[in-house]
Amino acid sequence: MLTLDDLIITQGDFRLSADFDLPAGSATAILGPSGAGKSTLLSVIGGFFAPTSGRVVWEGVDITAMPPAKRPVSHLFQDNNLFPHMCAAQNVGLGINPTLRLSADDKIAVQEALEATGLGDMGDRLPAQLSGGQQSRVALARVLVQRQPLVLLDEPFSALGPAMRKDMTGLARDVGARIGATLLMVSHDLGDAQAFADQVIWVEGGEAHPPRTWSQIAAHPPHGYHDYIGH
């Protein structure tokens, strides 16, 4: 379980509060208007930005002061964070060992991850030789070999076309299910969020509201939700 315990995030005039639990294995979309603090919330969970007060707790362990590399977290960003001089297999292998000193079993795991993401015969290709969707698949394969229990996705597929985004959100769910991960995805696209997530954290007016299911959101829309879905 991920717990945000009386979390307060401030930066200049910006202030955001969050106080709720997320069950392990859930897939959650973080929605809200631009500038509300969706990516900032994700950055605090990932350890890239320190909260003003409160705690981030994973499985009963306070990880608030833990550096990003030590947290039980994998990250997926829009730019995929691929090294252009490394082939797809090497970029995936970095998720196992940053020195790329891989055992025979490690190399098998890399190949299996590439195959699971539809890139079984593309391990030797450089990122520039891959399409945008294929680069996203490399990043997902790296998440798969990292096998971290918490995966944070910050609009990772927003640069792709609608059909490709649909494929990638489904694949992200599949990857999460393979490793039993808890997934949180920031999105500006309602369709992507609905395809990906079982529940929603609505962020607006300085508060990240506790997660609610889509049916609960539909029955009692938060302030600003109708404006958001109509934009």
Beta strands, then each sheet from edge to edge (+ up, - down):
strand 1: 2-11
strand 2: 14-22
strand 3: 27-31
strand 4: 53-58
strand 5: 61-62
strand 6: 73-77
strand 7: 150-154
strand 8: 182-186
strand 9: 199-204
strand 10: 207-208
strand 11: 212-213
sheet 1: 5+ 4- 1+ 2- 10- 9+ 3+ 8+ 7+ 6+
sheet 2: 5+ 4- 1+ 2- 10- 9+ 11-
end
